[in-house]
Amino acid sequence: MTKIIAIFNQAGGVAKTTLTQNLGYHLARRKHKVLLIDMDPQGSLTIFMGLVPRELEKSMYDAIVEEQPLPIYEGIHGMDLAPTNTTLSTAEMQLVNADLRDFRLKYAIEPIQEEYDFILIDCPPSLGLLSYVSLVAATHVLVPIETHFKAFEGTNELLKTVARVRTRVNRSLEIGGFVPTKYDARNSQDTRTLGAIQEQLAGVGKVLPPISRSTTFVDASEERMPLAVYQPKHPAIPVLEQIAIHMESL
């Protein structure tokens, strides 16, 4: 069965897009067919994958609002991509009174779903409609959490949103895990927050190994490459591989 994983956190700057790209790459490297979907109007994933958002002929806006087929660009670092641009930012307003608006992404994915082993959805940093339709379409939600006290404090609202989706429209939605990000073991607050994440969220879903803070992720993104392509021996590579193995076990 195809696993559709929404990488979701309403907070910005938690390495959500970086995780989406790199997890997708490691899954593809493990011989899975992978599709990445950019549901963030900022288009960071689209940019990281080497496309120019303003030059797109078709984007996720066309799939969600106009109900056209998913725009899929094939074979980027072994993955396929459904890109987006700022046009998608108008979707929430345009879909206010639309029929079955909560299911727009789910319906867009269905015709191509069986072609992929994993579909990773990069959600926007908000609790709005675009995140909601992503959770409705997903089989699992993967939550990156920055190992910083303020970032961790917002987790309750995130879990409430997931619970609301489960109750109303997607009862099979499962929490695929929590990924502590931007971790610096030399920082006492990071260490305390990581401990709190492991203690308080372990009963909700698996807490995966932390991804350390590193400017190399930024450098790789600037070069439009996954980290394992840009710097194959980086210490975060085994961690990303462990997360990919966990996704296989869901």
Summary of the structure (lengths in Angstrom):
residues: 250
radius of gyration: 16.9
end to end distance: 10.5
largest distance: 51.3
contacts: 859
relative contact order: 0.19
helix: 47%
strand: 16%
